[in-house]
């Protein structure tokens, strides 16, 4: 019997997400397509249907679903316009933690210089929390080993043993076309803490709220197209 080309795991993950499949349905899809079922805590792009339904209602403000290693799984239009489109990246390049330490000139341009030290420590603390939850043979451990070997700054922060997860944050984001935007960041973790829904909002009727409205109107159609050229930064 002749068979067509085997679909990639990335394509299967997108199909499972689009059809709001349960984990069991998604595993079956992978197997009938000739692949092994992915690890339940791995990074294959699967997002629980209930979390996707919440995400679907957030078209008017930047929102995204991230893995525990800050890899964007889903972004809405305003989030892509603000932080860049994660779809163009693969492997570790997709992780905002990886980019922060190994592509600092691009990743840190999104934030004011005076906040860089705090944000760097926060990312290391978040990775330590993921490492504690996922274990020494996990992707969190692999990412920590890579960064420890290639970034002296990361190594120093990692050895400080700080562990924390960010649940809410007030920050300033710098957009190349719209400028400075002051936002509140709220995070909704899944039950197993393997994914987080991140939502950025601003005070109602404020100038910053108006800038977020502009992002929602623009979506990915940013004036100069610079959002599609930036490293993923969160």
PESULGI-V703936 format. One record per residue. N is the residue number from 1. RES is the residue in one letter. SS is DSSP state (~ for helix, > for strand, _ for the rest). BURIAL is # if it has 16 or more other C-alpha atoms within 10 Angstrom, else .. Layout:
n->N res->RES ss->SS burial->BURIAL
n->N res->RES ss->SS burial->BURIAL
This chain:
n->1 res->X ss->_ burial->.
n->2 res->X ss->_ burial->.
n->3 res->X ss->_ burial->.
n->4 res->X ss->_ burial->.
n->5 res->X ss->_ burial->.
n->6 res->X ss->_ burial->.
n->7 res->X ss->_ burial->.
n->8 res->X ss->_ burial->.
n->9 res->X ss->~ burial->#
n->10 res->X ss->~ burial->.
n->11 res->X ss->~ burial->.
n->12 res->X ss->~ burial->#
n->13 res->X ss->~ burial->#
n->14 res->X ss->~ burial->#
n->15 res->X ss->~ burial->#
n->16 res->X ss->~ burial->#
n->17 res->X ss->~ burial->#
n->18 res->X ss->~ burial->.
n->19 res->X ss->_ burial->.
n->20 res->X ss->_ burial->#
n->21 res->X ss->_ burial->#
n->22 res->X ss->_ burial->#
n->23 res->X ss->~ burial->#
n->24 res->X ss->~ burial->.
n->25 res->X ss->~ burial->.
n->26 res->X ss->~ burial->#
n->27 res->X ss->~ burial->#
n->28 res->X ss->~ burial->.
n->29 res->X ss->~ burial->#
n->30 res->X ss->~ burial->#
n->31 res->X ss->~ burial->.
n->32 res->X ss->~ burial->.
n->33 res->X ss->_ burial->.
n->34 res->X ss->_ burial->.
n->35 res->X ss->_ burial->#
n->36 res->X ss->_ burial->.
n->37 res->X ss->_ burial->#
n->38 res->X ss->_ burial->#
n->39 res->X ss->_ burial->.
n->40 res->X ss->_ burial->.
n->41 res->X ss->_ burial->#
n->42 res->X ss->_ burial->.
n->43 res->X ss->_ burial->#
n->44 res->X ss->_ burial->#
n->45 res->X ss->_ burial->#
n->46 res->X ss->_ burial->#
n->47 res->X ss->_ burial->#
n->48 res->X ss->_ burial->.
n->49 res->X ss->~ burial->#
n->50 res->X ss->~ burial->.
n->51 res->X ss->~ burial->#
n->52 res->X ss->~ burial->#
n->53 res->X ss->~ burial->.
n->54 res->X ss->~ burial->.
n->55 res->X ss->~ burial->#
n->56 res->X ss->~ burial->.
n->57 res->X ss->_ burial->.
n->58 res->X ss->_ burial->.
n->59 res->X ss->_ burial->#
n->60 res->X ss->_ burial->#
n->61 res->X ss->_ burial->#
n->62 res->X ss->_ burial->#
n->63 res->X ss->> burial->#
n->64 res->X ss->> burial->#
n->65 res->X ss->> burial->#
n->66 res->X ss->> burial->#
n->67 res->X ss->> burial->#
n->68 res->X ss->_ burial->#
n->69 res->X ss->_ burial->#
n->70 res->X ss->_ burial->#
n->71 res->X ss->> burial->#
n->72 res->X ss->> burial->#
n->73 res->X ss->> burial->#
n->74 res->X ss->> burial->#
n->75 res->X ss->> burial->#
n->76 res->X ss->_ burial->#
n->77 res->X ss->~ burial->#
n->78 res->X ss->~ burial->#
n->79 res->X ss->~ burial->#
n->80 res->X ss->~ burial->#
n->81 res->X ss->~ burial->#
n->82 res->X ss->~ burial->#
n->83 res->X ss->~ burial->#
n->84 res->X ss->_ burial->#
n->85 res->X ss->_ burial->#
n->86 res->X ss->~ burial->#
n->87 res->X ss->~ burial->.
n->88 res->X ss->~ burial->.
n->89 res->X ss->_ burial->.
n->90 res->X ss->_ burial->.
n->91 res->X ss->~ burial->.
n->92 res->X ss->~ burial->.
n->93 res->X ss->~ burial->#
n->94 res->X ss->~ burial->#
n->95 res->X ss->> burial->#
n->96 res->X ss->~ burial->#
n->97 res->X ss->~ burial->#
n->98 res->X ss->~ burial->#
n->99 res->X ss->~ burial->#
n->100 res->X ss->~ burial->#
n->101 res->X ss->~ burial->#
n->102 res->X ss->~ burial->#
n->103 res->X ss->_ burial->.
n->104 res->X ss->~ burial->.
n->105 res->X ss->~ burial->.
n->106 res->X ss->~ burial->.
n->107 res->X ss->~ burial->#
n->108 res->X ss->~ burial->#
n->109 res->X ss->~ burial->#
n->110 res->X ss->~ burial->#
n->111 res->X ss->_ burial->#
n->112 res->X ss->_ burial->.
n->113 res->X ss->~ burial->.
n->114 res->X ss->~ burial->.
n->115 res->X ss->~ burial->.
n->116 res->X ss->~ burial->#
n->117 res->X ss->~ burial->.
n->118 res->X ss->~ burial->.
n->119 res->X ss->~ burial->#
n->120 res->X ss->~ burial->#
n->121 res->X ss->~ burial->#
n->122 res->X ss->~ burial->#
n->123 res->X ss->~ burial->#
n->124 res->X ss->~ burial->#
n->125 res->X ss->~ burial->#
n->126 res->X ss->~ burial->#
n->127 res->X ss->~ burial->#
n->128 res->X ss->~ burial->#
n->129 res->X ss->~ burial->#
n->130 res->X ss->~ burial->#
n->131 res->X ss->~ burial->#
n->132 res->X ss->~ burial->.
n->133 res->X ss->~ burial->.
n->134 res->X ss->~ burial->#
n->135 res->X ss->_ burial->.
n->136 res->X ss->_ burial->.
n->137 res->X ss->_ burial->.
n->138 res->X ss->_ burial->#
n->139 res->X ss->~ burial->#
n->140 res->X ss->~ burial->#
n->141 res->X ss->~ burial->#
n->142 res->X ss->~ burial->.
n->143 res->X ss->~ burial->#
n->144 res->X ss->~ burial->#
n->145 res->X ss->~ burial->.
n->146 res->X ss->~ burial->.
n->147 res->X ss->~ burial->#
n->148 res->X ss->~ burial->#
n->149 res->X ss->~ burial->.
n->150 res->X ss->~ burial->.
n->151 res->X ss->_ burial->.
n->152 res->X ss->~ burial->.
n->153 res->X ss->~ burial->.
n->154 res->X ss->~ burial->#
n->155 res->X ss->~ burial->#
n->156 res->X ss->~ burial->.
n->157 res->X ss->~ burial->#
n->158 res->X ss->~ burial->#
n->159 res->X ss->_ burial->.
n->160 res->X ss->_ burial->.
n->161 res->X ss->_ burial->.
n->162 res->X ss->_ burial->.
n->163 res->X ss->_ burial->#
n->164 res->X ss->_ burial->#
n->165 res->X ss->_ burial->#
n->166 res->X ss->_ burial->.
n->167 res->X ss->_ burial->.
n->168 res->X ss->> burial->.
n->169 res->X ss->> burial->.
n->170 res->X ss->> burial->.
n->171 res->X ss->> burial->#
n->172 res->X ss->> burial->.
n->173 res->X ss->> burial->#
n->174 res->X ss->> burial->#
n->175 res->X ss->> burial->#
n->176 res->X ss->_ burial->#
n->177 res->X ss->_ burial->.
n->178 res->X ss->_ burial->.
n->179 res->X ss->> burial->.
n->180 res->X ss->> burial->#
n->181 res->X ss->> burial->#
n->182 res->X ss->> burial->#
n->183 res->X ss->> burial->#
n->184 res->X ss->> burial->.
n->185 res->X ss->> burial->#
n->186 res->X ss->> burial->#
n->187 res->X ss->> burial->#
n->188 res->X ss->> burial->.
n->189 res->X ss->> burial->#
n->190 res->X ss->_ burial->.
n->191 res->X ss->_ burial->.
n->192 res->X ss->_ burial->.
n->193 res->X ss->_ burial->.
n->194 res->X ss->_ burial->#
n->195 res->X ss->> burial->#
n->196 res->X ss->> burial->#
n->197 res->X ss->> burial->#
n->198 res->X ss->> burial->#
n->199 res->X ss->> burial->#
n->200 res->X ss->> burial->#
n->201 res->X ss->> burial->#
n->202 res->X ss->_ burial->#
n->203 res->X ss->_ burial->.
n->204 res->X ss->_ burial->.
n->205 res->X ss->_ burial->.
n->206 res->X ss->_ burial->.
n->207 res->X ss->~ burial->.
n->208 res->X ss->~ burial->#
n->209 res->X ss->~ burial->#
n->210 res->X ss->~ burial->.
n->211 res->X ss->~ burial->#
n->212 res->X ss->~ burial->#
n->213 res->X ss->~ burial->#
n->214 res->X ss->~ burial->#
n->215 res->X ss->~ burial->#
n->216 res->X ss->~ burial->#
n->217 res->X ss->~ burial->#
n->218 res->X ss->~ burial->.
n->219 res->X ss->_ burial->#
n->220 res->X ss->_ burial->#
n->221 res->X ss->_ burial->#
n->222 res->X ss->_ burial->#
n->223 res->X ss->_ burial->.
n->224 res->X ss->_ burial->.
n->225 res->X ss->_ burial->.
n->226 res->X ss->~ burial->#
n->227 res->X ss->~ burial->#
n->228 res->X ss->~ burial->#
n->229 res->X ss->~ burial->.
n->230 res->X ss->_ burial->#
n->231 res->X ss->_ burial->#
n->232 res->X ss->_ burial->#
n->233 res->X ss->_ burial->#
n->234 res->X ss->_ burial->#
